[in-house]
């Protein structure tokens, strides 16, 4: 699957360029596990079939760095954010979400609940 630019609708800014699009069970399970470092522009989007709190909960086992996590529902609205710490067993969104954006913790300063996100396919 082609990577996506993650755009903040209200500001028009790119939050993460070329985020990895993870729409399979295995890619969602893998996430950032076992990586040793995270670059400022690294990111991924965990994609699920429908809005859910249970399916979009994340774990931080075998993740060795903090992550900025943004939960987005099917309408593109940010429904939750969290600074996820390494080795924590679970983070659950406060409302149902379809997409989980994981990136550098700095992305959390650029969004708030109620903002909107768009995903644009990166052109080759």
N, CA, C and O atoms as a GROMACS GRO file, in nm:
protein
  496
    1UNK      N    1   0.085  -0.117   0.000
    1UNK     CA    2   0.000   0.000   0.000
    1UNK      C    3   0.090   0.124   0.000
    1UNK      O    4   0.192   0.128   0.069
    2UNK      N    5   0.050   0.224  -0.077
    2UNK     CA    6   0.129   0.346  -0.087
    2UNK      C    7   0.123   0.427   0.042
    2UNK      O    8   0.019   0.429   0.109
    3UNK      N    9   0.233   0.492   0.078
    3UNK     CA   10   0.231   0.578   0.197
    3UNK      C   11   0.135   0.696   0.178
    3UNK      O   12   0.096   0.729   0.067
    4UNK      N   13   0.100   0.757   0.290
    4UNK     CA   14   0.007   0.870   0.289
    4UNK      C   15   0.070   0.992   0.357
    4UNK      O   16   0.142   0.979   0.456
    5UNK      N   17   0.041   1.109   0.302
    5UNK     CA   18   0.069   1.234   0.372
    5UNK      C   19  -0.046   1.257   0.469
    5UNK      O   20  -0.162   1.244   0.431
    6UNK      N   21  -0.014   1.289   0.591
    6UNK     CA   22  -0.115   1.315   0.692
    6UNK      C   23  -0.128   1.466   0.707
    6UNK      O   24  -0.034   1.533   0.751
    7UNK      N   25  -0.244   1.519   0.670
    7UNK     CA   26  -0.266   1.663   0.667
    7UNK      C   27  -0.362   1.707   0.777
    7UNK      O   28  -0.465   1.643   0.801
    8UNK      N   29  -0.327   1.817   0.844
    8UNK     CA   30  -0.413   1.881   0.942
    8UNK      C   31  -0.500   1.980   0.866
    8UNK      O   32  -0.449   2.080   0.815
    9UNK      N   33  -0.629   1.955   0.859
    9UNK     CA   34  -0.720   2.032   0.774
    9UNK      C   35  -0.724   2.179   0.816
    9UNK      O   36  -0.714   2.267   0.731
   10UNK      N   37  -0.739   2.205   0.943
   10UNK     CA   38  -0.756   2.343   0.990
   10UNK      C   39  -0.636   2.432   0.958
   10UNK      O   40  -0.654   2.548   0.921
   11UNK      N   41  -0.515   2.380   0.971
   11UNK     CA   42  -0.395   2.462   0.945
   11UNK      C   43  -0.341   2.443   0.804
   11UNK      O   44  -0.265   2.527   0.756
   12UNK      N   45  -0.379   2.334   0.736
   12UNK     CA   46  -0.324   2.303   0.605
   12UNK      C   47  -0.184   2.246   0.609
   12UNK      O   48  -0.122   2.227   0.504
   13UNK      N   49  -0.132   2.219   0.728
   13UNK     CA   50   0.005   2.169   0.742
   13UNK      C   51   0.010   2.016   0.733
   13UNK      O   52  -0.085   1.947   0.768
   14UNK      N   53   0.123   1.967   0.686
   14UNK     CA   54   0.148   1.824   0.684
   14UNK      C   55   0.203   1.784   0.820
   14UNK      O   56   0.306   1.836   0.863
   15UNK      N   57   0.134   1.692   0.887
   15UNK     CA   58   0.181   1.644   1.017
   15UNK      C   59   0.292   1.542   0.999
   15UNK      O   60   0.396   1.548   1.066
   16UNK      N   61   0.269   1.447   0.908
   16UNK     CA   62   0.370   1.344   0.880
   16UNK      C   63   0.370   1.321   0.728
   16UNK      O   64   0.267   1.284   0.672
   17UNK      N   65   0.483   1.343   0.663
   17UNK     CA   66   0.491   1.312   0.520
   17UNK      C   67   0.519   1.162   0.501
   17UNK      O   68   0.602   1.105   0.572
   18UNK      N   69   0.453   1.102   0.410
   18UNK     CA   70   0.479   0.962   0.372
   18UNK      C   71   0.471   0.865   0.489
   18UNK      O   72   0.562   0.785   0.510
   19UNK      N   73   0.362   0.872   0.564
   19UNK     CA   74   0.340   0.776   0.673
   19UNK      C   75   0.307   0.639   0.614
   19UNK      O   76   0.238   0.629   0.512
   20UNK      N   77   0.356   0.536   0.678
   20UNK     CA   78   0.328   0.399   0.633
   20UNK      C   79   0.180   0.368   0.661
   20UNK      O   80   0.131   0.393   0.771
   21UNK      N   81   0.110   0.315   0.562
   21UNK     CA   82  -0.032   0.282   0.570
   21UNK      C   83  -0.043   0.135   0.609
   21UNK      O   84  -0.010   0.048   0.528
   22UNK      N   85  -0.088   0.105   0.730
   22UNK     CA   86  -0.092  -0.032   0.784
   22UNK      C   87  -0.237  -0.078   0.790
   22UNK      O   88  -0.309  -0.049   0.886
   23UNK      N   89  -0.280  -0.151   0.686
   23UNK     CA   90  -0.420  -0.192   0.681
   23UNK      C   91  -0.437  -0.344   0.686
   23UNK      O   92  -0.543  -0.396   0.648
   24UNK      N   93  -0.336  -0.415   0.731
   24UNK     CA   94  -0.348  -0.560   0.748
   24UNK      C   95  -0.324  -0.593   0.895
   24UNK      O   96  -0.265  -0.514   0.969
   25UNK      N   97  -0.370  -0.709   0.936
   25UNK     CA   98  -0.354  -0.752   1.075
   25UNK      C   99  -0.206  -0.751   1.116
   25UNK      O  100  -0.171  -0.699   1.222
   26UNK      N  101  -0.121  -0.808   1.033
   26UNK     CA  102   0.021  -0.817   1.068
   26UNK      C  103   0.090  -0.680   1.074
   26UNK      O  104   0.170  -0.656   1.164
   27UNK      N  105   0.058  -0.592   0.980
   27UNK     CA  106   0.121  -0.460   0.985
   27UNK      C  107   0.071  -0.381   1.105
   27UNK      O  108   0.148  -0.304   1.164
   28UNK      N  109  -0.055  -0.397   1.142
   28UNK     CA  110  -0.107  -0.331   1.262
   28UNK      C  111  -0.041  -0.387   1.388
   28UNK      O  112  -0.008  -0.312   1.479
   29UNK      N  113  -0.024  -0.517   1.392
   29UNK     CA  114   0.040  -0.580   1.508
   29UNK      C  115   0.184  -0.535   1.523
   29UNK      O  116   0.231  -0.511   1.634
   30UNK      N  117   0.255  -0.524   1.413
   30UNK     CA  118   0.397  -0.488   1.416
   30UNK      C  119   0.418  -0.343   1.457
   30UNK      O  120   0.499  -0.316   1.546
   31UNK      N  121   0.348  -0.250   1.395
   31UNK     CA  122   0.364  -0.109   1.431
   31UNK      C  123   0.510  -0.069   1.441
   31UNK      O  124   0.588  -0.092   1.349
   32UNK      N  125   0.546  -0.008   1.553
   32UNK     CA  126   0.685   0.034   1.577
   32UNK      C  127   0.759  -0.061   1.671
   32UNK      O  128   0.864  -0.026   1.724
   33UNK      N  129   0.705  -0.182   1.694
   33UNK     CA  130   0.773  -0.274   1.785
   33UNK      C  131   0.911  -0.310   1.732
   33UNK      O  132   0.931  -0.326   1.611
   34UNK      N  133   1.004  -0.323   1.824
   34UNK     CA  134   1.141  -0.366   1.802
   34UNK      C  135   1.229  -0.262   1.733
   34UNK      O  136   1.348  -0.286   1.714
   35UNK      N  137   1.174  -0.147   1.693
   35UNK     CA  138   1.259  -0.040   1.638
   35UNK      C  139   1.331   0.028   1.753
   35UNK      O  140   1.276   0.039   1.863
   36UNK      N  141   1.451   0.074   1.729
   36UNK     CA  142   1.531   0.135   1.835
   36UNK      C  143   1.522   0.287   1.840
   36UNK      O  144   1.552   0.347   1.943
   37UNK      N  145   1.480   0.350   1.728
   37UNK     CA  146   1.469   0.496   1.729
   37UNK      C  147   1.359   0.541   1.634
   37UNK      O  148   1.314   0.467   1.546
   38UNK      N  149   1.317   0.665   1.655
   38UNK     CA  150   1.209   0.722   1.576
   38UNK      C  151   1.253   0.859   1.526
   38UNK      O  152   1.291   0.945   1.605
   39UNK      N  153   1.248   0.877   1.395
   39UNK     CA  154   1.284   1.005   1.336
   39UNK      C  155   1.171   1.107   1.350
   39UNK      O  156   1.056   1.069   1.373
   40UNK      N  157   1.203   1.232   1.337
   40UNK     CA  158   1.107   1.342   1.351
   40UNK      C  159   0.989   1.329   1.254
   40UNK      O  160   0.877   1.367   1.287
   41UNK      N  161   1.014   1.275   1.133
   41UNK     CA  162   0.906   1.264   1.034
   41UNK      C  163   0.857   1.121   1.012
   41UNK      O  164   0.780   1.096   0.919
   42UNK      N  165   0.902   1.027   1.096
   42UNK     CA  166   0.854   0.889   1.086
   42UNK      C  167   0.711   0.880   1.138
   42UNK      O  168   0.675   0.948   1.234
   43UNK      N  169   0.633   0.796   1.074
   43UNK     CA  170   0.497   0.777   1.123
   43UNK      C  171   0.427   0.665   1.050
   43UNK      O  172   0.470   0.622   0.943
   44UNK      N  173   0.320   0.620   1.110
   44UNK     CA  174   0.238   0.518   1.046
   44UNK      C  175   0.092   0.540   1.085
   44UNK      O  176   0.061   0.607   1.183
   45UNK      N  177   0.006   0.481   1.004
   45UNK     CA  178  -0.138   0.488   1.029
   45UNK      C  179  -0.189   0.344   1.036
   45UNK      O  180  -0.180   0.269   0.938
   46UNK      N  181  -0.244   0.308   1.152
   46UNK     CA  182  -0.308   0.178   1.168
   46UNK      C  183  -0.452   0.194   1.124
   46UNK      O  184  -0.524   0.278   1.178
   47UNK      N  185  -0.495   0.116   1.026
   47UNK     CA  186  -0.626   0.132   0.962
   47UNK      C  187  -0.715   0.013   0.996
   47UNK      O  188  -0.673  -0.102   0.985
   48UNK      N  189  -0.838   0.043   1.039
   48UNK     CA  190  -0.935  -0.061   1.073
   48UNK      C  191  -1.061  -0.045   0.987
   48UNK      O  192  -1.079   0.058   0.923
   49UNK      N  193  -1.146  -0.145   0.986
   49UNK     CA  194  -1.263  -0.146   0.898
   49UNK      C  195  -1.373  -0.048   0.940
   49UNK      O  196  -1.448   0.001   0.856
   50UNK      N  197  -1.382  -0.019   1.069
   50UNK     CA  198  -1.488   0.068   1.120
   50UNK      C  199  -1.444   0.132   1.251
   50UNK      O  200  -1.346   0.090   1.312
   51UNK      N  201  -1.516   0.235   1.292
   51UNK     CA  202  -1.489   0.300   1.420
   51UNK      C  203  -1.506   0.199   1.533
   51UNK      O  204  -1.602   0.122   1.535
   52UNK      N  205  -1.412   0.200   1.628
   52UNK     CA  206  -1.417   0.109   1.741
   52UNK      C  207  -1.322   0.158   1.849
   52UNK      O  208  -1.218   0.216   1.818
   53UNK      N  209  -1.357   0.137   1.974
   53UNK     CA  210  -1.264   0.165   2.083
   53UNK      C  211  -1.174   0.043   2.108
   53UNK      O  212  -1.054   0.057   2.132
   54UNK      N  213  -1.233  -0.076   2.102
   54UNK     CA  214  -1.159  -0.198   2.132
   54UNK      C  215  -1.052  -0.224   2.027
   54UNK      O  216  -0.936  -0.248   2.061
   55UNK      N  217  -1.088  -0.221   1.899
   55UNK     CA  218  -0.993  -0.253   1.793
   55UNK      C  219  -0.880  -0.153   1.781
   55UNK      O  220  -0.770  -0.189   1.739
   56UNK      N  221  -0.904  -0.027   1.817
   56UNK     CA  222  -0.801   0.076   1.800
   56UNK      C  223  -0.721   0.103   1.926
   56UNK      O  224  -0.640   0.196   1.930
   57UNK      N  225  -0.741   0.022   2.030
   57UNK     CA  226  -0.655   0.030   2.148
   57UNK      C  227  -0.515  -0.019   2.106
   57UNK      O  228  -0.503  -0.108   2.022
   58UNK      N  229  -0.412   0.040   2.165
   58UNK     CA  230  -0.275   0.001   2.130
   58UNK      C  231  -0.200  -0.045   2.254
   58UNK      O  232  -0.239  -0.015   2.367
   59UNK      N  233  -0.092  -0.118   2.232
   59UNK     CA  234   0.001  -0.156   2.339
   59UNK      C  235   0.137  -0.097   2.304
   59UNK      O  236   0.163  -0.061   2.189
   60UNK      N  237   0.223  -0.089   2.404
   60UNK     CA  238   0.358  -0.036   2.381
   60UNK      C  239   0.465  -0.138   2.419
   60UNK      O  240   0.580  -0.101   2.443
   61UNK      N  241   0.428  -0.267   2.424
   61UNK     CA  242   0.528  -0.371   2.450
   61UNK      C  243   0.628  -0.375   2.336
   61UNK      O  244   0.591  -0.375   2.219
   62UNK      N  245   0.756  -0.378   2.370
   62UNK     CA  246   0.866  -0.383   2.275
   62UNK      C  247   0.877  -0.257   2.189
   62UNK      O  248   0.938  -0.260   2.082
   63UNK      N  249   0.819  -0.148   2.234
   63UNK     CA  250   0.841  -0.016   2.174
   63UNK      C  251   0.933   0.058   2.270
   63UNK      O  252   0.901   0.070   2.388
   64UNK      N  253   1.046   0.108   2.220
   64UNK     CA  254   1.152   0.158   2.307
   64UNK      C  255   1.158   0.311   2.316
   64UNK      O  256   1.257   0.364   2.365
   65UNK      N  257   1.055   0.380   2.271
   65UNK     CA  258   1.055   0.527   2.272
   65UNK      C  259   0.911   0.576   2.285
   65UNK      O  260   0.816   0.502   2.258
   66UNK      N  261   0.896   0.701   2.327
   66UNK     CA  262   0.764   0.762   2.335
   66UNK      C  263   0.704   0.779   2.195
   66UNK      O  264   0.777   0.799   2.098
   67UNK      N  265   0.572   0.772   2.186
   67UNK     CA  266   0.501   0.796   2.061
   67UNK      C  267   0.391   0.899   2.084
   67UNK      O  268   0.324   0.899   2.187
   68UNK      N  269   0.373   0.986   1.987
   68UNK     CA  270   0.255   1.070   1.983
   68UNK      C  271   0.148   0.992   1.910
   68UNK      O  272   0.168   0.952   1.795
   69UNK      N  273   0.033   0.971   1.974
   69UNK     CA  274  -0.075   0.890   1.916
   69UNK      C  275  -0.198   0.978   1.899
   69UNK      O  276  -0.238   1.050   1.990
   70UNK      N  277  -0.256   0.970   1.780
   70UNK     CA  278  -0.377   1.045   1.748
   70UNK      C  279  -0.481   0.946   1.696
   70UNK      O  280  -0.455   0.871   1.602
   71UNK      N  281  -0.598   0.946   1.759
   71UNK     CA  282  -0.708   0.861   1.712
   71UNK      C  283  -0.803   0.946   1.629
   71UNK      O  284  -0.842   1.056   1.669
   72UNK      N  285  -0.839   0.894   1.512
   72UNK     CA  286  -0.924   0.966   1.416
   72UNK      C  287  -1.041   0.875   1.377
   72UNK      O  288  -1.022   0.757   1.348
   73UNK      N  289  -1.162   0.932   1.377
   73UNK     CA  290  -1.278   0.850   1.339
   73UNK      C  291  -1.296   0.849   1.188
   73UNK      O  292  -1.220   0.911   1.115
   74UNK      N  293  -1.397   0.777   1.142
   74UNK     CA  294  -1.421   0.760   0.999
   74UNK      C  295  -1.453   0.892   0.929
   74UNK      O  296  -1.433   0.904   0.808
   75UNK      N  297  -1.502   0.990   1.003
   75UNK     CA  298  -1.533   1.122   0.946
   75UNK      C  299  -1.410   1.212   0.939
   75UNK      O  300  -1.419   1.325   0.893
   76UNK      N  301  -1.295   1.162   0.984
   76UNK     CA  302  -1.172   1.242   0.980
   76UNK      C  303  -1.152   1.332   1.100
   76UNK      O  304  -1.063   1.417   1.099
   77UNK      N  305  -1.233   1.315   1.203
   77UNK     CA  306  -1.224   1.399   1.322
   77UNK      C  307  -1.133   1.335   1.427
   77UNK      O  308  -1.142   1.215   1.452
   78UNK      N  309  -1.046   1.416   1.486
   78UNK     CA  310  -0.960   1.368   1.595
   78UNK      C  311  -1.048   1.347   1.718
   78UNK      O  312  -1.113   1.440   1.766
   79UNK      N  313  -1.049   1.223   1.769
   79UNK     CA  314  -1.132   1.191   1.885
   79UNK      C  315  -1.049   1.169   2.011
   79UNK      O  316  -1.106   1.154   2.120
   80UNK      N  317  -0.916   1.166   1.998
   80UNK     CA  318  -0.830   1.149   2.114
   80UNK      C  319  -0.684   1.157   2.078
   80UNK      O  320  -0.645   1.131   1.964
   81UNK      N  321  -0.603   1.195   2.176
   81UNK     CA  322  -0.457   1.198   2.161
   81UNK      C  323  -0.395   1.150   2.291
   81UNK      O  324  -0.456   1.159   2.397
   82UNK      N  325  -0.274   1.100   2.282
   82UNK     CA  326  -0.202   1.060   2.402
   82UNK      C  327  -0.053   1.053   2.373
   82UNK      O  328  -0.012   1.023   2.261
   83UNK      N  329   0.028   1.082   2.475
   83UNK     CA  330   0.171   1.056   2.468
   83UNK      C  331   0.190   0.916   2.524
   83UNK      O  332   0.181   0.895   2.645
   84UNK      N  333   0.217   0.820   2.437
   84UNK     CA  334   0.229   0.680   2.477
   84UNK      C  335   0.373   0.652   2.519
   84UNK      O  336   0.468   0.684   2.447
   85UNK      N  337   0.388   0.592   2.635
   85UNK     CA  338   0.518   0.562   2.693
   85UNK      C  339   0.556   0.416   2.667
   85UNK      O  340   0.468   0.330   2.660
   86UNK      N  341   0.686   0.388   2.654
   86UNK     CA  342   0.730   0.252   2.627
   86UNK      C  343   0.682   0.152   2.734
   86UNK      O  344   0.672   0.185   2.852
   87UNK      N  345   0.654   0.032   2.688
   87UNK     CA  346   0.624  -0.084   2.771
   87UNK      C  347   0.492  -0.074   2.847
   87UNK      O  348   0.472  -0.150   2.942
   88UNK      N  349   0.405   0.015   2.809
   88UNK     CA  350   0.274   0.023   2.875
   88UNK      C  351   0.180  -0.078   2.808
   88UNK      O  352   0.185  -0.095   2.687
   89UNK      N  353   0.096  -0.144   2.887
   89UNK     CA  354   0.013  -0.251   2.832
   89UNK      C  355  -0.101  -0.204   2.742
   89UNK      O  356  -0.140  -0.277   2.652
   90UNK      N  357  -0.155  -0.084   2.765
   90UNK     CA  358  -0.271  -0.048   2.686
   90UNK      C  359  -0.301   0.101   2.689
   90UNK      O  360  -0.292   0.166   2.794
   91UNK      N  361  -0.336   0.153   2.573
   91UNK     CA  362  -0.392   0.288   2.559
   91UNK      C  363  -0.519   0.272   2.476
   91UNK      O  364  -0.516   0.215   2.366
   92UNK      N  365  -0.629   0.322   2.528
   92UNK     CA  366  -0.759   0.307   2.463
   92UNK      C  367  -0.811   0.446   2.426
   92UNK      O  368  -0.802   0.538   2.507
   93UNK      N  369  -0.864   0.463   2.305
   93UNK     CA  370  -0.916   0.594   2.268
   93UNK      C  371  -1.038   0.631   2.353
   93UNK      O  372  -1.113   0.542   2.396
   94UNK      N  373  -1.059   0.760   2.378
   94UNK     CA  374  -1.175   0.802   2.458
   94UNK      C  375  -1.308   0.788   2.382
   94UNK      O  376  -1.415   0.789   2.443
   95UNK      N  377  -1.301   0.776   2.251
   95UNK     CA  378  -1.420   0.759   2.167
   95UNK      C  379  -1.383   0.664   2.053
   95UNK      O  380  -1.264   0.646   2.024
   96UNK      N  381  -1.481   0.602   1.988
   96UNK     CA  382  -1.450   0.511   1.878
   96UNK      C  383  -1.371   0.581   1.766
   96UNK      O  384  -1.398   0.696   1.732
   97UNK      N  385  -1.274   0.509   1.712
   97UNK     CA  386  -1.189   0.560   1.605
   97UNK      C  387  -1.170   0.452   1.500
   97UNK      O  388  -1.188   0.333   1.527
   98UNK      N  389  -1.134   0.495   1.380
   98UNK     CA  390  -1.102   0.401   1.272
   98UNK      C  391  -0.953   0.400   1.242
   98UNK      O  392  -0.900   0.298   1.197
   99UNK      N  393  -0.886   0.512   1.266
   99UNK     CA  394  -0.744   0.528   1.233
   99UNK      C  395  -0.665   0.561   1.360
   99UNK      O  396  -0.710   0.639   1.444
  100UNK      N  397  -0.546   0.501   1.371
  100UNK     CA  398  -0.454   0.534   1.479
  100UNK      C  399  -0.327   0.585   1.413
  100UNK      O  400  -0.258   0.511   1.344
  101UNK      N  401  -0.297   0.711   1.436
  101UNK     CA  402  -0.174   0.771   1.382
  101UNK      C  403  -0.068   0.763   1.491
  101UNK      O  404  -0.090   0.810   1.603
  102UNK      N  405   0.047   0.704   1.459
  102UNK     CA  406   0.159   0.698   1.552
  102UNK      C  407   0.277   0.771   1.490
  102UNK      O  408   0.313   0.746   1.374
  103UNK      N  409   0.336   0.860   1.567
  103UNK     CA  410   0.449   0.937   1.516
  103UNK      C  411   0.532   0.995   1.630
  103UNK      O  412   0.515   0.958   1.746
  104UNK      N  413   0.620   1.087   1.594
  104UNK     CA  414   0.703   1.155   1.692
  104UNK      C  415   0.612   1.230   1.790
  104UNK      O  416   0.510   1.286   1.749
  105UNK      N  417   0.647   1.234   1.918
  105UNK     CA  418   0.563   1.305   2.015
  105UNK      C  419   0.534   1.451   1.980
  105UNK      O  420   0.434   1.506   2.026
  106UNK      N  421   0.618   1.514   1.900
  106UNK     CA  422   0.597   1.655   1.863
  106UNK      C  423   0.466   1.676   1.787
  106UNK      O  424   0.415   1.788   1.786
  107UNK      N  425   0.411   1.573   1.722
  107UNK     CA  426   0.286   1.592   1.648
  107UNK      C  427   0.170   1.629   1.741
  107UNK      O  428   0.071   1.688   1.697
  108UNK      N  429   0.182   1.594   1.868
  108UNK     CA  430   0.075   1.623   1.962
  108UNK      C  431   0.056   1.773   1.986
  108UNK      O  432  -0.051   1.816   2.028
  109UNK      N  433   0.159   1.852   1.959
  109UNK     CA  434   0.147   1.997   1.977
  109UNK      C  435   0.071   2.062   1.862
  109UNK      O  436   0.036   2.180   1.870
  110UNK      N  437   0.046   1.987   1.755
  110UNK     CA  438  -0.014   2.043   1.635
  110UNK      C  439  -0.161   2.008   1.617
  110UNK      O  440  -0.226   2.058   1.525
  111UNK      N  441  -0.216   1.923   1.705
  111UNK     CA  442  -0.356   1.882   1.691
  111UNK      C  443  -0.426   1.884   1.826
  111UNK      O  444  -0.363   1.878   1.932
  112UNK      N  445  -0.556   1.893   1.819
  112UNK     CA  446  -0.637   1.876   1.940
  112UNK      C  447  -0.767   1.805   1.902
  112UNK      O  448  -0.805   1.800   1.786
  113UNK      N  449  -0.832   1.751   2.003
  113UNK     CA  450  -0.959   1.682   1.980
  113UNK      C  451  -1.056   1.779   1.912
  113UNK      O  452  -1.070   1.894   1.951
  114UNK      N  453  -1.123   1.728   1.810
  114UNK     CA  454  -1.218   1.809   1.733
  114UNK      C  455  -1.160   1.858   1.602
  114UNK      O  456  -1.236   1.896   1.512
  115UNK      N  457  -1.026   1.859   1.587
  115UNK     CA  458  -0.963   1.895   1.460
  115UNK      C  459  -0.992   1.785   1.358
  115UNK      O  460  -1.047   1.680   1.391
  116UNK      N  461  -0.954   1.811   1.233
  116UNK     CA  462  -0.978   1.716   1.124
  116UNK      C  463  -0.848   1.679   1.054
  116UNK      O  464  -0.757   1.761   1.040
  117UNK      N  465  -0.844   1.555   1.009
  117UNK     CA  466  -0.726   1.499   0.942
  117UNK      C  467  -0.768   1.445   0.806
  117UNK      O  468  -0.876   1.389   0.791
  118UNK      N  469  -0.679   1.464   0.706
  118UNK     CA  470  -0.697   1.403   0.575
  118UNK      C  471  -0.575   1.319   0.544
  118UNK      O  472  -0.464   1.351   0.586
  119UNK      N  473  -0.597   1.212   0.471
  119UNK     CA  474  -0.489   1.123   0.427
  119UNK      C  475  -0.481   1.134   0.276
  119UNK      O  476  -0.579   1.107   0.206
  120UNK      N  477  -0.364   1.173   0.224
  120UNK     CA  478  -0.345   1.183   0.080
  120UNK      C  479  -0.239   1.084   0.036
  120UNK      O  480  -0.130   1.078   0.092
  121UNK      N  481  -0.273   1.005  -0.067
  121UNK     CA  482  -0.178   0.908  -0.121
  121UNK      C  483  -0.058   0.984  -0.178
  121UNK      O  484  -0.073   1.080  -0.252
  122UNK      N  485   0.062   0.938  -0.141
  122UNK     CA  486   0.185   0.998  -0.194
  122UNK      C  487   0.202   0.957  -0.339
  122UNK      O  488   0.187   0.839  -0.373
  123UNK      N  489   0.232   1.053  -0.422
  123UNK     CA  490   0.255   1.024  -0.565
  123UNK      C  491   0.398   0.977  -0.585
  123UNK      O  492   0.490   1.023  -0.517
  124UNK      N  493   0.416   0.888  -0.677
  124UNK     CA  494   0.549   0.831  -0.704
  124UNK      C  495   0.643   0.930  -0.769
  124UNK      O  496   0.758   0.897  -0.798
   0.00000   0.00000   0.00000
